[in-house]
Amino acid sequence: MIVALVGLIECDFVRIANTRHSVSHHLVDLSKEESLVQVRNARSLLHWLESERVWRWTKHTPRPEVVITEAGEDAALQVLSEDGWPPELG
């Protein structure tokens, strides 16, 4: 999971956000460098629950959100179009 997120951040397809704008409540993206730091430190903030087969956030800090960038959206639409997805549904 972490390796995949690092790759997506390095390709400028996603960023990490862990706060919301005070007025619009939209997620506020971190910079590429800050996003990489957050993702690389995520392992220490997650705990695997074998009984539920799920990762759980272990800290009382805001959970980071993955936010798609414009480049990520363009890449996703390109992949979908190659798979026959109609452009008007993108």
Sequence and secondary structure as in RCSB ss.txt:
>XXXX:A:sequence
MIVALVGLIECDFVRIANTRHSVSHHLVDLSKEESLVQVRNARSLLHWLESERVWRWTKHTPRPEVVITEAGEDA
ALQVLSEDGWPPELG
>XXXX:A:secstr
 HHHHHHHHHTTSEEEEEEE TTT  EEE  HHHHHHHHHTGGGGEEEETTTTEEEE SSS   EEEE HHHHHH
HHHHHHHTT  GGG 
